[in-house]
């Protein structure tokens, strides 16, 4: 299972983690909440009524919402998707 990355092209907080995944060739599924039917509703459900972006779901089930980059990298390492 790959990372599920709920975001949008206009989302500033999505840029850094998305770019990091791309630069490190870490596979993920980008789900644009503006284009994928039901995606915005799924984000709201995950976040107890808030449409917070990015919402990132990792293979181990951990969910990060609007993460700081250090926390994001730590979870990537925990999932063995990023080498220290």
Secondary structure, DSSP 4 states (H G I P E B T S, - for coil): -PEEEEE-TT-HHHHHHHHHHHHTT--EEEEETTTSTTHHHHHHHHTTT---S-EEE-TTS-EEES--HHHHHHHHHHTTSS--
